[in-house]
């Protein structure tokens, strides 16, 4: 099975409601789709979101990474040479992790199709179902409480609450949500780098003193401040999850060695795909640190790849893969079944994606 062509396209998928964090506010998913075509007629699918506030990538930079580097590295080669393809993908251009992730998952998709096995079974096959949380965007406390009630009525028992836009309101937001949903619903919070270390400790301890029972806090401080992250981990009553601080396996190793966080978040778009995510998961397992699997605001192709990884590895104990259920429609054919909080992986070969509707192909000439 030889790679004959790589095609890129754009998809635009409206969201049910605007997605608001401390870093950005968006109304639709606007992603680049990667199709790797082969001489057997099989197609591998990948996806990359332009999340400039996190990865630094734009639509133009993703297209440029493919056009000038990735396509030249991949075309004409055999899918069976997976390890060398992935190594060369990672070395053909510096950073550009979302572009690499799109190609990476398309290669795994093809490799699974070549050997007629689902990717999650190829990687370990620990389970075929996972349970995700759902995100509650930053808004006034009463609106967030209404959104939380709606999520619980839809069957969710874990809420990921965005905080950080106005720290003075964060405790009030959590009080309103906890009062609205009761004590049986898990609440985890995501500050998206919004707080200073001492401020984070003060706010988190206030939340626990108010009996808000916060399960964990995701990335309370700026990504590069590992000492600050460790300070929060050492002094907070709430477990700390490193997210934007972890792009590479090397980042994960440093955080694990420093004991700078209680948990590590794996996102394919930050680390460059499944190949590098497996390295992070292995290091975390050796260190006795559990992982969350997360996503940016993505449609189903890339989130589906994360589902396969989560279903493969037991060290991934927490799931934040709600991107597709935040979308108003699903233009992706095949892949995992997203039934609100319950996600069931596909047993079709590869990643189980069969095609797309409403894709705008790009002219790369």
MOGIQUI-V685829 format. One record per residue. RES is the residue in one letter. PHI is phi in whole degrees, 0 to 359 (* if undefined). Layout:
res=<RES	RES>
phi=<PHI	PHI>
//
This chain:
res=<X	X	X	X	X	X	X	X	X	X	X	X	X	X	X	X	X	X	X	X	X	X	X	X	X	X	X	X	X	X	X	X	X	X	X	X	X	X	X	X	X	X	X	X	X	X	X	X	X	X	X	X	X	X	X	X	X	X	X	X	X	X	X	X	X	X	X	X	X	X	X	X	X	X	X	X	X	X	X	X	X	X	X	X	X	X	X	X	X	X	X	X	X	X	X	X	X	X	X	X	X	X	X	X	X	X	X	X	X	X	X	X	X	X	X	X	X	X	X	X	X	X	X	X	X	X	X	X	X	X	X	X	X	X	X	X	X	X	X	X	X	X	X	X	X	X	X	X	X	X	X	X	X	X	X	X	X	X	X	X	X	X	X	X	X	X	X	X	X	X	X	X	X	X	X	X	X	X	X	X	X	X	X	X	X	X	X	X	X	X	X	X	X	X	X	X	X	X	X	X	X	X	X	X	X	X	X	X	X	X	X	X	X	X	X	X	X	X	X	X	X	X	X	X	X	X	X	X	X	X	X	X	X	X	X	X	X	X	X	X	X	X	X	X	X	X	X	X	X	X	X	X	X	X	X	X	X	X	X	X	X	X	X	X	X	X	X	X	X	X	X	X	X	X	X	X	X	X	X	X	X	X	X	X	X	X	X	X	X	X	X	X	X	X	X	X	X	X	X	X	X	X	X	X	X	X	X	X	X	X	X	X	X	X	X	X	X	X	X	X	X	X	X	X	X	X	X	X	X	X	X	X	X	X	X	X	X	X	X	X	X	X	X	X	X	X	X	X	X	X	X	X	X	X	X	X	X	X	X	X	X	X	X	X	X>
phi=<*	258	282	255	195	239	249	243	215	246	236	229	235	292	269	298	220	302	259	237	229	291	256	195	221	224	247	205	271	236	243	263	258	250	243	260	265	230	286	266	94	290	235	259	246	219	210	222	271	280	253	302	291	245	265	84	264	245	305	296	290	294	298	296	298	292	297	267	226	292	299	297	281	261	295	94	258	269	298	295	269	300	303	290	300	291	297	292	302	289	259	284	203	282	57	51	293	289	299	297	298	298	291	304	290	293	293	298	301	293	296	295	292	300	258	57	218	296	300	296	285	298	267	149	60	291	197	239	224	223	242	258	277	223	275	252	290	289	205	302	309	293	290	294	296	296	296	294	299	299	296	295	296	276	108	285	243	225	250	255	260	282	225	110	295	223	306	295	261	299	296	297	301	291	298	297	291	299	296	286	257	84	268	274	267	284	238	245	237	229	269	48	73	279	253	276	304	292	297	299	299	299	295	295	291	297	298	288	297	277	61	278	54	281	291	195	240	262	41	290	237	303	303	281	273	290	295	294	298	295	301	295	300	285	244	269	279	251	302	251	251	278	237	298	287	246	259	240	298	294	300	299	300	296	297	293	293	282	56	279	210	275	217	235	262	258	231	301	289	274	265	101	120	297	305	281	298	297	293	297	298	294	294	297	298	296	271	71	247	284	242	256	254	233	215	281	273	231	277	283	298	286	295	300	296	295	299	300	296	297	286	274	240	290	293	274	255	232	234	229	236	261	311	297	281	277	276	283	214	230	274	263	265	87	87	297	266	256	254	52	286	267	244	247	287	279	264	291	303	67	265	78	274	252	160	224	250	58	255	255	288	255	271	265	276>
//
